[in-house]
Amino acid sequence: MALPVPNLDDRRFQHLVDDAKRLVQHNCPEWTDHNVSDPGVTLIEAVATMLDQVLYRLNRVPDKNYLRFLELIGLRLFPPTAASVPVTYWLAAPQQEVIDVPPGTEVATLRTETAEAISFTAVEDLAIVPSKVERLVSSVEEGAFRDHGMTLAGGVGTPCFDTPPKPGDALYVGLDRPVPSCAVDLRFDCRIEGIGVDPRDPPLAWEAWTESGWARCELDEDGTGGLNRPGDVVVHVPRGHVASILDGQRAGWLRAVVTPAEEGQPFYSNSPRVDGLEGYTVGGTSTAVHALVVEDELIGLSEGVAGQRFALQHQPVVPAQTTTVVEVAGGDGWEEWQCVPTFAQSGPEDRHFVLDEVAGEVTFGPAVREPDGTMSNFGAVPAKGAPIRVPTYRSGGGRSGNVATNAISVLKTSIPPISRVANRRPAAGGVDGEDIDGAKVRAPILLRTLGRAVTAEDYEQLAREAAPNVARVHCVPAGSGADAGGLRVLIVPAAADPGGAIAFEDLMLADETLIKVRDHLDERRTVGARVVVESPYYQGVTVVARVRARLRADPKRLQADAIEALHRYFHPITGGPDGTGWPFGRPVQLGEAYGVLQQVRGTQLVEDARLFGANPLTAERGQSVQRLDLDPNALVYSFRHQVLVIGA
């Protein structure tokens, strides 16, 4: 079979003739005879014949020439993006001094016989601050506190909450200092008196006081079963933790607050009791990226001419939160040069350069000969002999960095007090760079848009150009009322686990991505167009089903596979009938749940299935329906599917 030949221009002889006649009618209305007998029409057909031969030859150029043409129109491949993940550094033992984990600290996954290690680099400073518990206060009424200092001193125990407990009751733990981004081990001595709750799922939440108020803390473990038995509670304190004054006592405050019971969740019938408490810092968490962070790299010496190119030592360059800059040595030290997409708006004194992220190449402004013979510089030229360096950039990226939870376990940079590392969440945001086939598809769109947004497809393409790491982009009219005539650009970020269950917060658009896309579109929108960049509305979907297993099928395995299949099908990024993401606005039918469950290996019969709409934020579930309609701007989100498996 012959290889497909790219069709650069699909116009033929008759198309060219018809276009020329339309131009004649517009530009020369006195020319009214357009028959083939007219000499002017004969001339048009002669030119069209020659142009048709040119197009015929053009459509047979080698693929290499085609790629060169793409370069001439300014097409550059999208670079890969680096996955990021919070990494927790655990201490071997509580320390008396602050332990610093500096930026540039390297961690990695475990190398195996079949897979190479995947490295990550810390990009922010982390101070693991030692701490101890100095205050213990409880509150059963707003504004009223009870001090339990005697409990810390080894005196009598104290009930944590009211009798019986009610939502809003809280036990406050005061640390001697704030511990932002640290993990604190709170060792409780408790009695089993808080009866009525499930120790695996107590109605209890841990929070820390931050600059913006009380913020939820993540728990690594709760060995007390909801303050019901002696054990440890390992609390991951958020980054904004600060000291504050509570009941006249200044401390870094944490609290355990009673939450309203969810559907089917047992609640306290009696208050837990604490007989003793001590605490200390056991670790800390900072963000790491799947990239090599390069600093102060000298890329060469200027020759003092226009159009100079310098190659970086590491390719490709992945986008970071801060724009890559270049520094050129001058009389007053290092002078900073700014990165621009093109030199079209650069003057002869502008310190600009263009960065090719995929090739890892820095290009300075060219000199162009004008029609009158003079030379014009688009961008300044570094002085001859001046050293040129890049202060910092990141290289690496790709979807291989989207590692699973607890996959990172190797500390490559030695920090003696650190005994182990781990990632409590899966890494997210890693996307492979664009390939040649993708660039070929994008080239006609680039020619059509020319950097300007007119149609909905233009806005979608330009949004992907600004943030190539997002999973989906969809542009729709803003609606009626004050927003009539505007546009909404809906962006779905790349989730940590694009094929299965994902946390709802992972679908929220990051502020830096929103700002980047919004500014990019604002420069290219038509005058008067109102554009809103935001996340789509996610409609929670819950399927409750009863499935009969085949003979010799493992019920637990079947249950896990069935829930995974539902998550995979009702998925905003990789779900839907085509596996390319749930279509915007497409309704959900109950029959689809039957079809998904019946295809799971080990299923003999789907005896019953029910479909519910749910709110992922409030955890509220609606009535059972046969069909769940979605707004045109909405996507589905799998929320707490339940499958009961009955043996054969």
N, C-alpha and C positions, 0 to 999 in steps of 0.2 A: 504494500500500500504506500502511495506517495505521501511524503510529509506535507502538512498543510502550509500553504504559502500566505504570508501576511498581505492583506489588501489595504494598501496605504491610502488609496483614493478610488472610490467605487463609481466615479462619474464616467460616463461614456460619451460617444460622439453626439447623440441626440440631446443629452443633458446639457452639453456645452453650447450647442446651437440654441436651444430654448432659453438658456440663461442669457446669452448674448442678445437675443431678440427682446427679452424683457428689459434689459438695460437700454436698448435702442429706444423703446417706447418711453422710457423714463427720461433719458437724457436728450433725445432728439425727436420730439413729438411730430415734427414736420415730415419725418420719414415714415410714410404710411404704407408703402408697398413692401411687404415681407414675403412675397412669393419667391419660389426658387429661380424664377426667370430674372429677378432683379440682380444686377451686378454686385450690389453691396451684400446681398445674402450669399452670393457665390463666394465672395471674399470671406465672409463669416464662416462658411462651411470649410473653406480651405484652411483657415487658421484652426478651426475645431479639429480637422483631420490631423494636423501636425501635433496639436496638443494631446489628442487621443493617443498618438504614438508615444509621446513623452510619458503619459500616465501608464501606458502598457509596459514601458521599460522600467518605470519607477516601481511598479508592483512586482518586479522580478529582481530587485536588488537583494544581495545576501543579507542574512540576519544581522551580521556585524554592522553593515551600513545602516540598517534599521535602528540599531542601538545608538549609533553615532547621531542619527537624526533626533533621537530622543534627547541626547545630550545638548544638541543645538537649541532645542526649545526649552532648555532649563530643567528637564526632568531629572530628579535625583531620588535614589532609593530611600525609602523610609528606614531608619536605623532600628535595631532591636531596642527593647526597653528592659530594664533590670527589675527583677522581682525584689520586693522588700519584705522583711519579716521581723517582728520583735524577738530578740534573742535574750534569754535569761541566763545570767552568770551566777552560779551557785557557789557560795563560800564553803570551804572545807570545815570551818568552825567559825563561830562569832568572833569578830575582830574588835580591837580597841581603837584602831585608827581608820581613817577614811581610806577606802580602796578605790583607786581611779582605774577605770577602763577607758583608755583614750580612743579617739577616732583612729581608724586604721587597724584596729584589732581584727585578726582574721579567725574565722570559725569555718567549719566545713562538715559535710556529711561523711559518713564512714565509707571508705573505699572497700569495694568487694571484688570478687573474681569477675563479675560481669558488668560492673559499673564503676566509673571513675568518681572520685570525690568531687563534690560541687562546693566551691568556696564562696563565702560571704565576707563582706568587710563592714565593720561598724562605721557609721557616718556621724555619730554624735557622741559627745562626752557623757560618761556615766560615773557618778560618784556614789559608791556604796557606803552609806553613812551608818555608823554604829548607833544603836538606840536601846532604850530600856523603858519599861512601863513605870510611870510615876503617878498617874491619876487613874481613878476608876469612879465613874459617876453613872447613875441611871436616871431615867426620866419616864414618867407615866402620864404626865400632863404637860402641855406645852408651856414652856417657861419655868417649870418647877423641876428642880434637880435634887437628887439625894447623893451625898458623898459616901463612898465606900472605901475610904483609906484604910480602915481597919482590916479589910479583907486582904489588901496588899501586904499589910504588916503581919499577916499570919493569924489574924483574929477570927472572929465568927464569920460564917458564910453569910451571903446575902442573896435574896431573890433578884433575878435580872429584870423582870418585868412586873406588871400589875397582876393581880389574882382575881379572875383569870386574865391572861394576856389579851391585848387588843391591838389591832394594827396601829402603828405609830409609836408604840413603846420602844425604847431604845436603851442600850447599854453602851456608854461612852468610855473609850480607852484612850488615855492621854500619854503619848510618848514624850520623852524629854526633849526631843527636837523633831522637826519635820524630816521626812525621809522620802522625797520625791523619787519616783521610778524604782523604788526598792521593794524587796520582798521581806515581810516581817512575820516571824513565827511567834504566835501567841499561844502559850502553853497554859491551858485551863485545867484547874482542878474542880470538877463539877460533880454534882450528885444527879442521879437519875430521878428527877422530879418533874421535868417538863414533859409529862405524859401526853399522849394523844397524837403526836406527830410521827411522821415517817422519818427516821434518822437519815435516810438517803435523800430526802427531799423536804427539808424543813422550810417553813414559811419565814425565812430569815435572809436579810441582805446586809452585806458589809459595805460601808461607805467611808470616804475620807473627806476632810474639809480642804477645799481648794480655793483659789482666788475667785472662782465663779460659784462657790457654794458647795453643797455636798455632792460628791461624785461617786459613782458605783465602782467598787473594787472587784477585781477578779480573785477567785479563790483557787489555789493550787490543790488544796485538800481541806476537808473539815473532819478531823478525827473525833470531834465531840458529838457528831450527830445532831447538830443544832443546840449546842451547849447543854447536852444531856448526859455526858459522861466525860471522864478525864481524857484529854487528848490535845492535839495541836491543830490550830487553825493558821494556815499559811496564807497571808493576805498580800496581794500585789497592789501596792499603793500607786495611784496615778501620778503623772508627771507634775501636776500643778499643786501638789500637797504643800501647805504652808502652815505656820503656827498661828493659833488664834486663842482668844480668851473665852472660856466657857465656865459659867458659875464662878467667875472671879479667878479662875486658874488658867494660866497660859501653858499650852502644850501643843504638840502635833496630834490633833484629835482624829481618832477612828471611832466608828460606832457600828454596832449590830442592831438593826432596826427590824421590827416585826412587820411583815408585809401581808396584805390581804391574801387569803388562800385562793388559789386557782381552782378551776373545776376539777373535782376529784382529789384535791390535795388535803390531807388531814391537817387540822389546826391544833394549837396548844390548848389543852384543858386546864393546865396548871403551869406556873412559871418555873423555868429552870433556876437552879441555884448554883452560885459560884462560891467556892471556898478558898480559892487562891488563883493568882495569875502572875505570870512573868512573860517577858517578851524580849526579842532581840532580832537584829537584822541578819538575814541569811542569804541575801542575794540582791540582784538588781537587773533591770531590763532596759535595753537600748535597741534602736533600730539598726539593722544590717541590710546591705543590698548585695545582690548577686553580681558584683562587679569589682574590678580592681581599681582602687583609688590611687591615681598617679599625681604626684605633687612636684612642682618646680622642675618640670622637664625642659631642658634646653634643646630647642629644635633646630638651631642653626644660627648663622651670621648673615646679616643682610648684605646683598650685593649692590644695593642702592639703585636698583632698576625696578620698573613697574612689572606687575604680573608675577611676582615671585611665588613659588610653591614650596612648602615645607611639610614633610611627612612626620607624623607622630610615631612614636615607637610601638604603640599599642592600638590595635583596631579591633572592632569598631568602637566609636565613641557613643555611649548611651546617654540619653537626656537625663539631666539632674534638675533639682529644684532651682538652682542658680545657673544663669547662662554662662557658658564657657567664654573666657576672655583670654587675650594674649597680651603679654607685657614686652615692651621694647625698651632696651637700655638707652637712656638719654643723659643730658647734662645734669638733670635734677633727680636722677634715680630711674626707677622703672616706671615707664609711662603705659597706661592701660589703653588697649585698643578694643573696640566693641565688635561683636559678631553681628552681621547683617545677612538677610537671605540672599540679596543680590546687590550689585553695585549701581543699580539704576538711579538711585537717589543720592549717591555719594559724590561729594565735591572733592577738589584737589587737596583740601586741607583736612578732610574728615579721616580720623583714625579708625578705619573700618577693615574688616577681613571677612572672608566667607569660609565656613567650615564644612567640609564634606565628611559627615559622621561615619558613613560606611567605609570609605577609603581611608579615613583618618588623615586628612590632608588640609592644611591651612593655606589659603590663597589670598594674596594681597591684590589691591586694585590694579586694573590694567590701564594702559595708555592707548587711546583710540585716535587715529588720524581723521581729522575733519575734512569736509570737501574743499576747504580753502587751503589745505596743506598743513595746518597747524595741528599740534598734538594736545589732546585733552586727557587729563588724568581723572579717573573715577576712583577716588580714594587716595589717601596720602601714601608716600613711599618711605619705608624705614630708611634711616640714614645708613650709608655704606659702612660696613664693619660692625654695626650695632648688634649685640646678642639679642636673640628672641627666645622667649620661654613661655610656657603655659603654666600658670600657677597651680591649677588643679583640673582634672577631668576624670571621668569614669569610663572604663572599657570593659566590655563583656556583655552581659544580658542574655536574653533568650528565654524561651518557655521551660527550658530544663531547670531553671531556678525556682519553679513553682513546686517546691518540695513539700512533702506531707508533714503533718504534726509530728514533733519529736524526731525528725530525720536528722537535724543538726545536732551532733554529739561530740565533735572534735574541736578542741581549742588549739589552733595553730600558733597563736602568739602567746608565749609563756607569761602568765601572771600568777605567781606562787600561791596566793591565798585562794585562787579559783580552782575548785575541784572538778567541776563539770559544767557543761552548757547544754541548753535545750531550747527548742522553739515550741511554745505552747499553742501556737496557731500555724496553719499552713502558710507558706509564702505565697504572695499574690502579686500580679502585675507584670510578670515576665512574658514578653511577646517576641517571637522571632522577627528578624528583619525582613523587609519586603524582598521577594525574589524577582527575577526578570519577567516571568510570566505575569505577575501582578502589575509590574510597571507597564507592560504592554497594554493591559486592560485599562489602566489609569491614564495613559497618554491621550486618547481622544477626549476624555473628560477635561484634562488639563488644557488642551487646545481650545475647547469650547468655553470653559469658564474664564481663562486668562486672568486668574486671580480675583475674579469678581463674582459675587453671589447674587444670582437672579432667581433661579428655580430652586425647588426643594432639594433636588439632587446636588446642586452646586453647594448649598449649605452643608449637606452631609459630607461631601467630598472635602470641603475646606475644614470642617471640624475634625475629620480624620487626619488631615494634614497637620493640624495644630497638636493633636493628641493621638498619635498612632497606636498607643497602648490600650485604648478603650476597646471594648468588645463589640458594641453596636451603637449606631447613630441613626436617629429617625427624626425627620423634620415634618411638622404638621402645622396647620393653621392654629393660631392661638385661641380662637373661639369667638364668642359674641361679646357684646358689651364694650367696655373700655378697651379690651384687647383686640377688638375686631380689626382685621387687616394686618395683624402682626403674625409672627412665626414663633413656634416653640421648637427648639432643638433638644431632643431627648437623648441623653447619653447613658449607656449602660457600661459601667467599668468592668474590667476583666476581673472575675471573681477568683478566689483562691482555689476552689475545686469546681471547674466549669462543667463537670459531668455528674455531680451528685449534690448532696445537701450542702448549702452554703448559709453562712450567717447573714441575717438581714442587713446588719450594718455594713457588710462588705459590698452591698449593692448601692450604697450611698456615694454620691459623687464627691471626690476630694475637692477641697477649696482651691488648691493650686491648679488642678485640672480645669475646674469651672472657670477660673479667672483667665487661664491661658486660652481656652476656646472662645470665651466671650470677647476678649480683646482682639483675637485673630479675626473673628467674624465681624466685629465692629469696624475694623479698618477696610473691609471688603464688601460690606452690605450696600445696597442701593440707598440713595438719599430718601429719608422718610420711613424706611423699613424699621419696624420694632421687632427686635429679636430677643428672646428669653432662652437662656441655656439652663437646663435643670435635669434632674432625674425623672424618669417616668413614674407613673403611679403603679404600685405593685399590689395586685389583688391576691390576697392569700387564698389558697385552695387547700382544703383538707379532705382526704378520702379515708373513709372508715369502711373496712371490708372484712368479710369472713370467707376464708379460703380453705378448701379441703385438699389435703396433701395426697400425693400418690403413695402407693405402697413402697416402703423402705426409704421414703424421702425424709430428710432431717427437718423436723418442724422449725427449729430455731434458724437453721440456714435458709429455709424457705421464707420465713418471716423477714429476715434481713434482706434477702434478694428482692422480695416483693416491695418493701419500702424503698429500696434503692432504685428499683425500676420506676416507681411513681415519681421519685425525686428527679430522675433522669428525663422523664417524659414531660412533666410539668415544670420545665426549667426555662428561665428567661433568656439564657445564652445558648444552650445546646439542645433544648427540648423541641417540642412540636413534632408534627408529622414528618417533616423533612430533616430533623436533627440539626437545624441551623438556628435555633432559637424560636421561642414561641412567637407567632406573628402578633403584631400590635393589634389589639382590639378583637382578636379572635375569641369567640365564646368557648366555654369548656362544657363538653357533653359528658353525662354520666357514663354513656356507653364506651367512651374512650378509656375510662378507668377499668371497665370489664375487660377490654381488649388488652390493655397493658398487663394486667394481672394474669390473664389466661396464658400469656406467652412466657411467663416466668417458669423456668425449669423446675419441675417437681409439683406443679399445680395440676390437680385433677379436675377441680371444678371451683369456680367462683360462685359461692352460694348466695352472697349478698354484698352489695356495695352501695354506699351512700356518699353524696357529694355535698360539701358545705363551703360556703364562703367564710373567710376569716380575716381578722385584722391583725397583721403581724406585730403591731405596736402595742395594742391593748390585750392581745390574746383572746379576744372575744370571737365566738363562732356563731354564725347565723343558723337559719333553718335548713333542713335537708331539701335539696332541689334536684331536678332532672337536668337543668341547664343553667349555667352561670354566665350571664352576659357581662362583658367587659367594656369599659369606655374605649373609644378609639385610640386613646393615648396610653392605655394600660397594658401591663404584662402580668403573667401569672407568677406566683411565688409559692412553692410547696411549703406548707406549714403543718407540721406535726401529724403526718399520716399515721393511721393506726390499722394494723392488719392482725386479725386473729386466725391462727392456723389450727385446723382440726385434723387429727390423725385419720388415716385411711380406715 
